[in-house]
Amino acid sequence: MKERLIAEARGKCANPGCATRLLELHHIREWAIYQTHDEKHMIALCPSCHEAVTRGDLRIDDETLYRWKNLIRGSGQATGHLYVEPGGPARLLIGSVAVQADSDLAVFRLTDEQNLSFQVRDHAIMHLNATVANVKGEPLLDVVDNHIFDRSDGVVEVAQRPGKFRMTAPVDTKLLPLWSLASIFHEGRPRCPLTWADAG
């Protein structure tokens, strides 16, 4: 039942305005009164939204919870968000390489479907943008102003913790065109580690 309720919310807080993936189950019909775990009257919420249901200045009412529960959620939904705290220079770590800029920087653009760039706003907050596709141009992952969208329909695995995300793809996904492999690999070994981004 827990897995179904989390899947119903697409693995994030059921609040459409919240991207948090740490979830708790809430009984819309209060447990203390009804003493039942009826899925029709339960919803997956993050701790902050769960708290807002029961306390707080902007309470979330039952009608709103049922509306969230019945939302039709598309597959293009953000699967995560990178937060970069203001302060100090904005730096992007790619494996063992650090990239830093004061305004806009295109880190790489292999094709229109394979690119990575970031922008620093107000000398404080970095906004990361990336597009990853396979060699056929089929989208796998998009990062739009720090919001991560898994477009692969399960082909790649996206793992995240605060300030970092990693995309792992099977070898047969064919992410890079053959012409680019010669510049990455030397005598069958990578010239540098190929891991995704730490933002901070």
N, C-alpha and C positions, 0 to 999 in steps of 0.2 A: 504494500500500500504506500509506504514512504517513497519507494522508487517511482511509482506511478504518479504521485502528486508532484514530485520534483520534475519528472519528465513533462507533465502537464504544463508546468511553468517554464519549460525549456532550460532547466538546469540553473536558473537564476531566480532572484526574488520575483514573485508574481506581479509586483508593482511595476507597471510598464515604465515608470520613471526612475527605476533603481536597477543598477547593473550588478549588485552584490551577489556573489555565488555561495556565500556561507548561509545555510538555510536551516530554518526550524519549521515545524508544522504547527499551524494554528487551527484551533477548533472554532469555526465561525459560530456554531451553536455551542455555547459554553459547556465545557466538560462537567463543571460543578453542578449544572442543572440537568443536562441530558444524559450524562454518563455513557456516551457512545462515540466510537471512532467511525463515523459515517463519512466516506470520501466525498460525498456530494456536499458536505458541509465542513470541509477542511481545505486548507490552502498552504502552500509553501511560501514562507516569508523570511527575509533576512532579520537578524535580531533588532535592527533599528526600526524597520517597518512593523515588526511584531510589537515592539514597545509602543509605537504610535497608535496601534489599534486599542491598546488598553489605557495608555496615559499620554500626556503631552498636550501642547498647545494646538496642534493641528491633528485632531483625532481622525482615524480612518474608520468610517462606519461600515456596517454589514453590507449595505447595498453596494458600496464601492468594492468590497471584497468579492462579492458574487459577480460583479461586472468584470473584475480582473480575472477571476477564475474561468469565465466564459469567453475570454479573448481568444481569437484565432491567431496564433503566433506563427509567423513565417519563418522559414529556414534561414533567412538573411539576417536574423537577429544578432546583435552584438554578443559575442561570447566572453568578452572581458574588456577591461579598460586599464590603461597605464596611467598612473598619476605621477607627475614629476613636481616635487616641491620647489617653489621659488627659492632662489638663493644660490650664490656662486655661479660659475659658468655651467651652462647646459652641455652635457657630454653624453655621447652614445657609445657604449661598449659593444663591439662585435668580435666575439672571441677574445683574442689578446690585443686587438686594435681599438684605440679610443679615438673618436672623431668629435671635434668641438667646433662650434661656430657661434657668432654673435647674432646672426640674423637667419638667412636661409642657406641650406646646403643640400645639394643632391649628392648623396653618398655614392650611389651607382644607378645606372639605367642601362641594363642589358638590352631590353626590349620595352615596348609599352606595357607589357604584362609582367615584367620583372624589374622593379625599381624600388629604391629606398631613399627617402629624403626626410629632412626635418626642418622646422622653423622655430625660431625662438621669438616669443612675443613679450613685449614690454621688458626685455632683458631679464626675464624671470622664468617663464614657463615654456617648455619645449613641447611642440606638437609634432608627433611622428606620423609619417605616411609611408605606406609600403603596399606593393601589389606583388603577389606571387602566383604564378600559373605554371602549368606543365608546358612542355614544348608544343603542344597542340593549341595553346592559348586558352585552355579551360581553367577558369579561376579556382584557386585553392584557398587563398587567404588574402584578406584586405585589412590594412590598418588605416583608418581614416581619423585624423586628429586624435590619436591615441585609443580609439575604439577598435577593438579587434573583432573581425567577422570571419568565421570559419565557413568558407564557401565550398568545401571539398566533399560534403556529404559523407564524411567518415573516412575519406582516403588518407588524410593526414591527421596527426594527433597534435592538439594544441594544449600545452600545459602552462599554467600561470601561477605566479605568486606575486605579492605586491612588488612593483617596480621591475618585473622581469617576465618575459614570456619566451617559450621555446616551441618551435614547430618541428615535428619529426615526420618524415615521409619515407615510405618504403623505397628501396632502390629502383624498383620498376616504375615509379611515378614519373621519372624523366623530367626533372625540374629545370635542368640547364641544357641549352643547346650544345651540340657537340663542339662547335667552334670555341665555346667558352671554357671547356674542360682543360684544354692545353695550357691556359694561363693559370688555372687553379692547381692542377696536378703536375708534379715533376717526378719522373721515374716511378709513377704509380702511387706516390704519396702526396697528400695535400701540402701545399706550400704554407698554409696557415690554417688554424682550426676554423671549421665552418659551423658556427653556432649563432643563434639569434640573440636578441638585443637585451641589454641592461640599459635602462634609462635613468639618468640621475646625474 
